[in-house]
Amino acid sequence: MALIGFERMTIRVLDGAAPVTSGAGKNIFVIQGDEGEGATYSAKISGLGDSVVTYGSNKPYHTAIGNIKLELETVDIPEEVLNVVSGFDETVGVVTLGQKLTPPKCAVLLESHSLSEEDALIGFYEGYFTPSDIEMNTLEEKTEELAKDKLTFTAYASTDSATKGKRMVKYLGSESTEIATLKAGLKMTAAV
């Protein structure tokens, strides 16, 4: 599937609550280039073709897919979002990272377009983000691009009864019913 651009990423913290897009209890974060809210830059999905074969009785007994990883580069994502999805502990504005770092289970939706200008959506039902590296560089006289935040998301098999065992979903088209069903399966909206 050839894709053009990387328009939007939606992250849903799977906290058991209904989808909340603003205020207290916010559990949906949309990164789409809005001023001060961060922008998407690149996404690379790997591990789709890897397989793990378990042999038994002198033959292949069970075949499973490998680890699906999503490597992301973003620009200027708010610290609040990075802290929440990385599992950093925030108390009164002070953020700590310790031995018991527990990132929350999340779902992710990536949005792009195909060569024929159809909507292209790729989603991951469940997984975890790992924190990005923190880098500091000296200030130079020349103006440079903003640094990119790098995040890695590892997708796991869904534990939800409606999508149990599935890791990824993709859709190419513009049917609003299909898109709504996909988003509901990722817990981005109420069930359809």
BAKE-750797 format. One record per residue (C-alpha): x, y, z; chain; residue number from 1. Coordinates in Angstrom, 2 decimals, decimal comma. Each point is the difference from the previous one (the first is absolute). Layout:
N
         X         Y         Z   c     k
         X         Y         Z   A   NUM
...
END
This chain:
192
         X         Y         Z   c     k
      0,00      0,00      0,00   A     1
      1,65      3,24     -1,15   A     2
     -0,92      2,87      2,28   A     3
      0,34      3,75     -0,44   A     4
      0,60      2,08      3,12   A     5
     -0,63     -0,59      3,68   A     6
     -2,90      2,26      0,91   A     7
     -1,09     -1,03      3,46   A     8
      0,67     -2,34      2,91   A     9
     -2,49     -0,72      2,75   A    10
      1,11     -1,64      3,23   A    11
     -2,63     -1,53      2,30   A    12
      1,03     -0,89      3,54   A    13
     -1,93     -3,19      0,77   A    14
     -0,89      0,84      3,58   A    15
     -3,45     -1,64      0,06   A    16
     -1,79      3,38     -0,12   A    17
     -2,09      1,38     -2,84   A    18
      1,89      2,06     -2,60   A    19
      0,86      3,48      1,39   A    20
      1,51      2,56     -2,39   A    21
      0,54      2,94      2,38   A    22
      0,19      1,03      3,64   A    23
      0,41     -2,26      3,01   A    24
      0,35     -3,66     -0,86   A    25
      1,05      0,73     -3,58   A    26
      0,91     -3,33     -1,61   A    27
      0,05      0,86     -3,72   A    28
      2,83      2,04     -1,48   A    29
     -0,12      1,18     -3,63   A    30
      3,26      1,05     -1,64   A    31
     -0,79      1,79     -3,27   A    32
      2,12      3,12     -0,31   A    33
     -2,18      2,37      2,02   A    34
      2,07      2,87      1,44   A    35
      1,58     -1,04      3,30   A    36
     -1,48     -3,53     -0,18   A    37
      2,74     -1,76     -1,95   A    38
      0,18     -1,43     -3,49   A    39
      0,61     -3,36     -1,62   A    40
      3,18     -0,50     -2,04   A    41
      0,57     -3,67     -0,81   A    42
     -1,18     -3,49      0,92   A    43
      1,65     -3,33     -0,77   A    44
     -1,83     -3,27      0,67   A    45
      2,23     -3,06      0,27   A    46
     -0,41     -3,65      0,98   A    47
     -2,97     -0,69     -2,27   A    48
      1,73     -2,76     -1,94   A    49
      1,97     -1,55      2,84   A    50
     -1,33     -3,31      1,23   A    51
      0,78     -2,27      2,89   A    52
     -0,38     -3,71     -0,71   A    53
     -0,34     -2,55      2,79   A    54
      0,91     -3,51     -1,05   A    55
     -1,48     -3,15      1,51   A    56
     -0,34     -3,62     -1,13   A    57
      2,63      0,66     -2,68   A    58
     -2,07      2,66     -1,80   A    59
     -1,03      3,65      0,32   A    60
     -2,61     -0,11      2,78   A    61
     -0,86      3,68      0,48   A    62
      0,87      3,19     -1,89   A    63
     -0,43      3,47      1,49   A    64
      0,85      3,45     -1,28   A    65
      3,02      1,78      1,42   A    66
      0,09      3,19      2,02   A    67
     -1,71      2,89     -1,74   A    68
      1,75      3,28      0,74   A    69
     -0,91      3,53     -0,93   A    70
      2,89      2,46     -0,04   A    71
     -1,21      3,59      0,01   A    72
      1,59      3,38     -0,50   A    73
     -2,04      2,98      1,07   A    74
      0,60      3,71      0,39   A    75
     -0,68      1,94      3,19   A    76
     -2,42     -2,41      1,71   A    77
     -1,12      1,55      3,30   A    78
      1,82     -1,35      3,05   A    79
     -3,37     -0,94      1,52   A    80
     -0,57     -2,52     -2,80   A    81
      3,54     -1,42      0,14   A    82
     -0,23     -0,34      3,79   A    83
     -3,39     -1,74     -0,06   A    84
      0,77     -2,52     -2,77   A    85
      3,47     -0,74      1,42   A    86
     -1,35     -0,65      3,49   A    87
      1,96      2,77      1,68   A    88
     -1,32      0,96      3,43   A    89
     -1,09      3,63      0,27   A    90
     -0,74      1,58      3,34   A    91
     -0,59      3,77      0,24   A    92
      1,89      0,68     -3,24   A    93
      3,06     -2,06      0,94   A    94
      0,54     -3,07     -2,17   A    95
      1,89     -3,02      1,30   A    96
      1,22     -3,20     -1,56   A    97
      0,85     -2,98      2,16   A    98
      0,42     -3,75      0,14   A    99
     -3,72     -0,58     -0,10   A   100
     -0,63      1,83     -3,27   A   101
     -3,31     -1,36     -1,27   A   102
     -1,14      1,45     -3,30   A   103
     -3,75     -0,27     -0,57   A   104
     -1,49     -2,31     -2,59   A   105
     -0,83      2,10     -3,09   A   106
     -1,61     -0,28     -3,43   A   107
      1,37      1,99     -2,94   A   108
     -1,54      1,20     -3,27   A   109
      2,11      1,37     -2,88   A   110
     -1,64      1,91     -2,85   A   111
      1,39      0,58     -3,49   A   112
     -1,16     -0,15     -3,63   A   113
      0,53     -2,43     -2,87   A   114
      1,32      0,90     -3,46   A   115
     -3,64      0,12     -1,15   A   116
     -0,73      2,52      2,80   A   117
     -2,09     -2,39      2,08   A   118
      0,22      0,14      3,78   A   119
      2,49     -2,51      1,38   A   120
     -0,39     -0,97      3,66   A   121
      2,27     -2,37      1,91   A   122
     -0,79     -0,84      3,61   A   123
      1,48     -2,04      2,81   A   124
     -2,42     -1,42      2,58   A   125
      2,31     -0,25      3,01   A   126
      3,59      0,62      0,88   A   127
      2,47      2,08      1,92   A   128
      2,18      3,01     -0,74   A   129
      3,59      0,11      1,12   A   130
      1,40      3,40      0,94   A   131
      2,10      1,90     -2,47   A   132
      3,58      0,99      0,62   A   133
      0,64      3,47      1,37   A   134
      2,64      1,91     -1,93   A   135
      1,56      3,41      0,53   A   136
      2,19      1,84     -2,48   A   137
      1,76      3,32      0,15   A   138
     -1,68      3,02     -1,54   A   139
      1,58      1,00     -3,30   A   140
     -0,26      3,20     -2,01   A   141
     -1,86     -1,57     -2,88   A   142
     -3,70     -0,71      0,20   A   143
     -0,76     -3,71      0,07   A   144
     -3,11     -2,14     -0,26   A   145
     -1,75     -0,94      3,21   A   146
      1,33     -3,24      1,44   A   147
     -2,16     -3,05     -0,53   A   148
     -1,39     -2,09      2,84   A   149
      0,49     -3,72     -0,58   A   150
     -2,45     -2,48      1,47   A   151
     -0,31     -3,75     -0,36   A   152
     -3,33     -1,79      0,34   A   153
     -0,07     -3,78      0,30   A   154
     -3,33     -1,55     -0,98   A   155
     -1,38     -2,99      1,88   A   156
     -3,01     -2,21     -0,64   A   157
     -3,26      1,62      1,06   A   158
     -1,65     -1,29      3,15   A   159
     -3,36      1,64     -0,77   A   160
     -2,74     -2,53     -0,78   A   161
     -0,93      1,68     -3,32   A   162
      3,57      0,07     -1,34   A   163
      1,63     -2,78      2,03   A   164
      3,32     -1,18     -1,39   A   165
      0,22      2,71     -2,67   A   166
      2,88      2,48     -0,01   A   167
     -0,48      2,27     -2,99   A   168
     -2,79      1,27     -2,23   A   169
      0,17      1,95     -3,25   A   170
     -2,54      1,57     -2,30   A   171
      0,27      1,71     -3,37   A   172
     -3,07      1,94     -1,12   A   173
     -2,43      2,69      1,05   A   174
     -3,08     -1,83      1,27   A   175
     -0,97      1,78      3,23   A   176
     -1,59     -3,15      1,46   A   177
      3,19     -2,03     -0,52   A   178
      2,15      2,76      1,50   A   179
     -2,34      0,33      3,00   A   180
      0,14     -3,78      0,58   A   181
      3,80      0,03     -0,17   A   182
      0,23      2,89      2,49   A   183
     -2,49     -1,66      2,36   A   184
      2,07     -3,21     -0,08   A   185
      3,00      2,05      1,11   A   186
     -2,10      1,57      2,81   A   187
      0,45      3,46     -1,57   A   188
     -3,77      0,53     -0,05   A   189
     -3,06     -1,63      1,52   A   190
     -0,91     -3,38     -1,53   A   191
     -2,09      0,12     -3,19   A   192
END
